[in-house]
Amino acid sequence: MNRRSRGATGEDEAQAYLESQGYSILARNYRTRRGEVDLVARRGDRLAFVEVKSWLSYQADSLEYAIGAWKRRRIVEVSRSFLLKHPQPEGVRIAYDVILLGRGRVNHIQDAFPGV
């Protein structure tokens, strides 16, 4: 399986996981000229911009490798664009999550980094 196929399969798995946890998926592969966010999901008053990483193996401390400072900045920039185009009601909390997938495991790291 090539990288793009693995990524799409991982996004499918992450989406199914989030939906099983009560999230509604508002957008998938939301793109601007500044970058892309894999999933935008909402549950209650929590709006999460989610980066999905599919690896054959990973360690619990792999987050920094998975999503470095440059990528985090890009996700925050894209989230700002999303919020301008899709204003949210007052009281909605913005969050940045990472889902690491590998070896049949889902590791959902909520509030993985600060943002807006």
C-alpha positions in Angstrom: 0.0 0.0 0.0 1.5 3.4 -1.0 1.6 6.4 1.3 -1.5 8.1 -0.1 -3.6 5.0 0.1 -2.4 4.3 3.7 -3.3 7.9 4.5 -6.8 7.7 3.1 -7.3 4.4 4.9 -6.1 5.9 8.1 -8.4 8.9 7.7 -11.3 6.4 7.2 -10.3 4.6 10.4 -9.9 7.8 12.4 -13.3 9.1 11.1 -15.0 5.9 12.2 -13.3 6.1 15.6 -14.4 9.7 16.1 -17.9 8.9 15.1 -18.0 6.0 17.5 -17.0 8.5 20.2 -19.9 10.7 19.4 -18.2 13.2 17.1 -19.8 14.6 14.0 -17.4 15.1 11.1 -17.8 18.6 9.7 -15.0 18.4 7.1 -12.5 16.0 5.7 -9.2 17.1 4.1 -10.1 20.7 4.5 -7.6 22.6 2.3 -6.5 26.2 1.9 -3.5 27.6 0.1 -1.8 27.5 3.5 -2.2 23.8 4.2 -4.7 21.1 5.1 -6.4 19.6 8.1 -7.3 15.9 7.9 -10.6 16.0 9.9 -12.7 18.7 11.5 -14.9 17.1 14.1 -17.4 18.4 16.7 -18.8 16.8 19.8 -20.9 19.1 22.1 -19.1 22.3 22.6 -15.7 20.9 21.4 -14.5 21.6 17.8 -11.4 19.6 17.0 -9.0 20.0 14.2 -7.5 16.6 13.8 -4.2 15.5 12.3 -4.1 11.7 11.4 -0.9 9.8 11.2 -0.8 6.2 10.0 2.3 4.3 10.8 3.3 0.6 10.8 4.7 1.2 14.2 5.0 4.1 16.6 6.0 4.9 20.1 4.0 6.8 22.7 6.6 9.6 22.4 6.3 9.9 18.6 4.1 12.9 18.7 6.9 15.4 18.2 8.1 13.4 15.2 4.6 13.0 13.9 3.7 16.6 13.9 6.5 19.2 14.3 6.3 22.9 15.0 5.9 23.8 11.3 3.0 21.4 10.8 1.3 22.6 14.0 1.5 26.2 12.8 0.0 25.3 9.4 -2.9 23.5 11.1 -3.6 26.5 13.3 -3.5 28.8 10.2 -5.9 26.4 8.3 -8.2 26.3 11.4 -8.4 30.1 11.4 -9.6 30.0 7.8 -12.2 27.4 8.6 -13.5 29.4 11.5 -13.8 32.5 9.3 -15.8 30.6 6.7 -17.8 28.6 9.3 -18.3 30.8 12.4 -19.1 28.8 15.5 -21.6 29.6 18.2 -20.2 31.3 21.3 -18.9 28.9 23.9 -17.4 26.4 21.4 -14.0 25.4 22.5 -11.4 25.0 19.8 -9.0 22.0 20.1 -6.1 20.5 18.2 -6.0 16.7 18.3 -3.7 14.1 16.8 -4.7 10.5 16.1 -1.9 8.0 15.7 -2.8 4.8 14.0 -0.6 1.7 13.9 -0.7 -2.0 14.5 -4.4 -2.1 15.0 -4.3 0.6 17.7 -5.9 4.1 17.8 -4.1 6.6 20.0 -6.3 9.8 20.2 -4.3 12.6 21.8 -6.7 15.3 22.7 -5.5 18.9 23.0 -2.1 17.8 21.6 -1.0 21.4 21.1 -2.2 25.0 21.7 -3.7 27.0 18.9 -6.1 29.8 18.3 
